[in-house]
């Protein structure tokens, strides 16, 4: 009977090592001696393999987070654009059919700054920055004749 381990047994050992990177754990789980587990850990470079696997998993997870943040930021940008359109009274859109820009009237709904502030804070947080005081970073668009103090409640 041969004392050599089959490739399948070596793979099972590495799977056990991924669960808990400890040669004694591998030895107990795979019913081999700790010396044999240590030997294969070094010869097969399990630490390097495991580090590579973990790095790929981190990159994949980061990519998912970034994709989700970008989607959320696009929604926030759309909300900000809609707020500006309410304040301005119209929205400029690119027509997918003719390729031209068209102005679409947007009914005035008394767009006020307090409606926009949460979106600005959310956008700042999604960008990874520290939340800022939004009142210091906004240009308010109003139609002539509708200029009023921003904090008016009426």
Beta strands, then each sheet from edge to edge (+ up, - down):
strand 1: 90-94
strand 2: 101-105
sheet 1: 1+ 2-
end
